Amino acid sequence: MDERELSIIQAIGEEVRDIITAMKSQLEREVKSLVADAVKAAVAELPAPVVPELPDVQQLVANAVKAAVAELPAPVVPELPDVQQLVDNAVKAAVAELPAPVVPELPDVQQLVANAVKAAVAELPAPVVPELPDVQQLVDNAVKAAVAEFPEPVIPSDGRDALQIELEPCIDENKSYPRGTYATHKGGIWRAHEKTHGLRGWECIVDGVAGVNIKQDEERLFTISLEKASGLVEEKTFAIPVTIYRDVFKAGKEYEPGDTVTWAGSLWHCNEKTVDKPGEPGTKGWTLAVKKGRDLRDKP
């Protein structure tokens, strides 16, 4: 049942309700008039001192109304057509009368694009790959330079000749050593200044290198950590200008030596820190690495 059918039924119900309401009002007025006349006549005939017992007027009116409503004929609801079926049939008939669409024959766009790309790629010049530095050699040189900057260990001048000192090969922390014992530990030379208990009583008299750690902090930044026998840790940081592609050039951004960018169809290499635009007059820090090829649209 759709909205139209519901609205029709609602309209019929409202009309029936209005008819019943009007009949009820008229019946109530007539009943009230008849009752009033009957009461007046009955009262006039009754002796004055005797008050007759009146019937239940409300019940009488209710019974009369029920009887009147029961005699009303049932409303006849007309049979409505199937609106949904009518709409479906009309739509089907309209669609059936439409002419078949004419689809134009389109060219093979994918093949056209593939041919254009192949032609453009074929005319591009071979890229010039800049010669990259030997990163391993740069790291080795930086490590050697950083290690060379560490201070030389200070060897005490007093005491016995080194050839007269007997060194323990290591310090056993579960063993107690007497005062004056010498031993190697973590790459350094240690002396017992008192009877030892574990590492208590030992002192480092010749500081050695216990370990070297190289950590990469950033893309080009490395840190060398030198741990000495005494526990002291010294760090040195250095950078290697390896080549890193930074995408298309962005104005206002500072570029580091080794950065490469694309600008105006060419590849540029940064030689020193700069914010200049590659290829502009008076710019510093940029070198043309790969020149832009001829545009396919320039073909005759």
KEZAVEX-560795 format. One record per residue (C-alpha): z, x negated, y negated. Coordinates in steps of 0.25 Angstrom, whole numbers, plus 2048, in hexadecimal, padded with zeros to 3 digits. Each point is the difference from the previous one (the first is absolute). Example, Ala and Ser with C-alpha at 12.3 -4.5 7.8 and 13.67 -1.06 7.14 Angstrom:
> 81F, 7CF, 812
> 7FE, 7FA, 7F2
END
This chain:
> 800, 800, 800
> 7FC, 7FA, 7F3
> 805, 802, 7F1
> 7F6, 80B, 7FD
> 804, 808, 80C
> 80F, 7FE, 7FC
> 7FD, 804, 7F2
> 7F9, 80D, 804
> 80C, 804, 809
> 80A, 7FD, 7F5
> 7F8, 809, 7F6
> 800, 80B, 80A
> 80F, 7FE, 803
> 803, 801, 7F1
> 7F8, 80D, 7FE
> 807, 806, 80C
> 80D, 7FC, 7FA
> 7FD, 806, 7F3
> 7FC, 80D, 807
> 80D, 801, 808
> 808, 7FC, 7F3
> 7F9, 80C, 7F8
> 802, 80A, 80B
> 80F, 7FB, 802
> 802, 802, 7F1
> 7F9, 80E, 800
> 808, 804, 80C
> 80D, 7FC, 7FA
> 7FD, 808, 7F3
> 7FD, 80C, 808
> 80C, 7FF, 809
> 809, 7FD, 7F5
> 7FA, 80D, 7F9
> 802, 809, 80C
> 80E, 7FA, 803
> 804, 803, 7F2
> 7FB, 80E, 800
> 806, 803, 80D
> 80D, 7FA, 7FC
> 800, 808, 7F3
> 7FD, 80D, 808
> 80B, 7FD, 80A
> 80A, 7FD, 7F6
> 7FD, 80D, 7F9
> 802, 808, 80C
> 80D, 7F9, 804
> 80D, 806, 7FB
> 806, 7F8, 7F6
> 80C, 7FB, 806
> 7F9, 7FC, 80D
> 7F9, 7F2, 800
> 7F5, 800, 80B
> 7FE, 7F4, 808
> 7F3, 7FA, 7FC
> 7F6, 7F9, 80A
> 7FE, 7F1, 800
> 7F5, 800, 7F5
> 7FD, 7F1, 802
> 7FE, 802, 80F
> 7F7, 80C, 7FE
> 7F7, 7F8, 7F6
> 7FF, 7F5, 80A
> 7FC, 809, 80B
> 7F6, 807, 7F7
> 7FA, 7F2, 7FC
> 7FF, 7FC, 80E
> 7F9, 80C, 805
> 7F6, 7FF, 7F4
> 7FD, 7F2, 803
> 7FF, 803, 80F
> 7F5, 80A, 7FD
> 7F8, 7F6, 7F7
> 7F3, 7FC, 807
> 7FF, 7F1, 805
> 7F7, 7F8, 7F6
> 7F2, 7FD, 805
> 7FD, 7F1, 7FF
> 7F1, 7FE, 800
> 7FB, 7F6, 80A
> 7FC, 7F3, 7F8
> 7F4, 7F8, 804
> 802, 7F1, 805
> 7FE, 7F9, 7F3
> 801, 7F2, 807
> 7F5, 804, 809
> 7F7, 805, 7F4
> 802, 7F3, 7F8
> 7FD, 7F7, 80D
> 7F3, 808, 802
> 7FC, 7FF, 7F2
> 803, 7F1, 800
> 7F8, 7FE, 80D
> 7F4, 808, 7FA
> 800, 7F8, 7F3
> 801, 7F3, 807
> 7F5, 804, 80A
> 7F6, 802, 7F4
> 802, 7F3, 7FA
> 7F5, 7F6, 802
> 802, 7F4, 808
> 804, 7F3, 7F7
> 7F5, 7F6, 7FF
> 806, 7F2, 802
> 7F8, 7F5, 7FA
> 7FD, 7F3, 808
> 809, 7F5, 7FB
> 7FD, 7F1, 801
> 808, 7F7, 809
> 80A, 7FC, 7F5
> 808, 7F7, 80A
> 7F3, 7F8, 803
> 7FC, 7FF, 7F1
> 80E, 7FB, 7FC
> 800, 7F6, 80C
> 7F2, 7FB, 7FC
> 805, 7FE, 7F1
> 80C, 7F9, 805
> 7F8, 7F7, 809
> 7F7, 7FC, 7F5
> 80B, 7FE, 7F6
> 807, 7F7, 809
> 7F4, 7F8, 804
> 7FE, 7FC, 7F1
> 80E, 7FC, 7FE
> 801, 7F0, 7FF
> 808, 7F9, 80B
> 80F, 800, 7FB
> 805, 7F2, 7FD
> 80D, 7FE, 806
> 809, 7F6, 7F8
> 805, 7F4, 808
> 80F, 803, 803
> 80A, 7F5, 7FF
> 807, 7FA, 80D
> 80C, 809, 7FF
> 807, 7F8, 80B
> 7FE, 7F3, 7F9
> 805, 807, 7F3
> 80C, 804, 807
> 803, 7F3, 806
> 7FE, 7F9, 7F3
> 809, 80A, 7F9
> 80B, 7FD, 80B
> 7FF, 7F1, 7FF
> 801, 801, 7F1
> 80C, 80A, 801
> 807, 7F7, 80A
> 7FD, 7F3, 7F7
> 808, 807, 7F5
> 80C, 801, 808
> 80B, 7F5, 7FC
> 801, 7F4, 80A
> 80D, 801, 808
> 80B, 7F7, 7FA
> 806, 7F6, 80B
> 80E, 7FB, 7FD
> 800, 7F1, 7FD
> 80E, 7FE, 805
> 805, 801, 80F
> 7FC, 7F9, 80D
> 7F2, 7FB, 803
> 7F7, 80A, 805
> 7FD, 7F8, 80D
> 80F, 801, 803
> 801, 80F, 7FF
> 7FF, 807, 80D
> 7FA, 80E, 7FE
> 803, 80C, 809
> 7F3, 807, 803
> 805, 80D, 7FC
> 80D, 808, 7FC
> 806, 808, 80B
> 808, 80B, 7F9
> 808, 802, 80D
> 805, 7F2, 800
> 80A, 7F9, 7F6
> 7FC, 7F2, 7FB
> 809, 7F5, 7FA
> 800, 7FC, 7F2
> 7F5, 7F6, 7FC
> 7F6, 806, 80A
> 7F1, 800, 7FC
> 7F6, 80A, 805
> 7F3, 806, 7FD
> 7FF, 80F, 7FC
> 7F5, 808, 7FB
> 7F8, 7F4, 7FC
> 80B, 7F9, 7F8
> 80B, 7F6, 803
> 80F, 806, 801
> 80D, 7F8, 800
> 80D, 806, 805
> 80B, 7FD, 7F5
> 80B, 806, 809
> 801, 805, 80E
> 7F6, 80B, 801
> 801, 80E, 805
> 7F2, 806, 801
> 7F9, 7FC, 7F3
> 80D, 7FF, 7F9
> 803, 7F2, 7FC
> 7F2, 7FB, 7FF
> 7F8, 7FC, 7F3
> 7F2, 7FE, 7FE
> 7FE, 7F2, 7FB
> 7F1, 7FF, 801
> 7F9, 80D, 7FD
> 7F3, 802, 809
> 7F6, 80B, 801
> 804, 80B, 80A
> 7F4, 809, 7FE
> 7F4, 803, 7F8
> 7FC, 80F, 7FD
> 7F3, 804, 7F9
> 7FF, 80E, 7FB
> 7F5, 808, 7F9
> 805, 808, 7F5
> 7F3, 805, 7FA
> 7F2, 7FF, 803
> 7FF, 7F1, 7FA
> 80F, 7FD, 7FF
> 807, 7F8, 80A
> 80F, 7FC, 801
> 805, 7F3, 808
> 80E, 801, 804
> 807, 7F3, 804
> 80D, 801, 807
> 808, 7F3, 800
> 80A, 7FC, 80B
> 80C, 803, 7F6
> 7FB, 80F, 7FF
> 7FA, 7FE, 7F2
> 7F3, 807, 7FF
> 7F5, 7FC, 7F5
> 7F4, 808, 7FD
> 7F3, 7FD, 7FA
> 7F5, 80A, 7FC
> 7F1, 7FD, 7FF
> 7F3, 808, 7FE
> 7F2, 7FE, 807
> 7F4, 805, 7F8
> 7F9, 807, 80C
> 7F5, 809, 7FE
> 804, 80F, 800
> 7F6, 80C, 7FC
> 807, 809, 7F6
> 7F5, 80B, 800
> 7F9, 804, 7F3
> 805, 7F9, 7F3
> 80A, 808, 7F8
> 802, 7FE, 7F1
> 80E, 7FB, 7FC
> 804, 7FB, 80E
> 803, 7F1, 801
> 7F9, 7F9, 80B
> 805, 7F3, 807
> 7F8, 7F4, 804
> 7F8, 803, 80E
> 7FF, 80F, 7FC
> 7F2, 806, 802
> 7FB, 80D, 7FA
> 7F3, 808, 7FF
> 7FB, 803, 7F2
> 7F2, 804, 7FB
> 7FB, 800, 80E
> 804, 7F1, 802
> 80B, 7F8, 807
> 809, 7F8, 7F7
> 80A, 7F5, 803
> 80D, 7FD, 7F8
> 803, 7F2, 7FD
> 80C, 801, 7F7
> 809, 80B, 7FB
> 7F8, 80A, 7F7
> 7FF, 80E, 7FC
> 7F2, 7FE, 7FA
> 7F4, 809, 805
> 7F7, 7F8, 809
> 7F2, 7FC, 7FA
> 804, 804, 7F2
> 7FD, 7F5, 7F5
> 80C, 7F7, 7FE
> 807, 804, 80C
> 808, 7F6, 808
> 805, 7FE, 80E
> 7F4, 807, 807
> 7F4, 7FA, 808
> 7F4, 808, 806
> 801, 7FF, 80F
> 7F5, 80B, 804
> 7F6, 805, 7F7
> 7FC, 80E, 7FF
> 7F3, 803, 808
> 7F4, 809, 7FA
> 803, 80F, 800
> 7F8, 808, 809
> 7FC, 80A, 7F5
> 7F9, 7F4, 7F8
> 7F5, 800, 80B
> 7F2, 803, 7FB
END
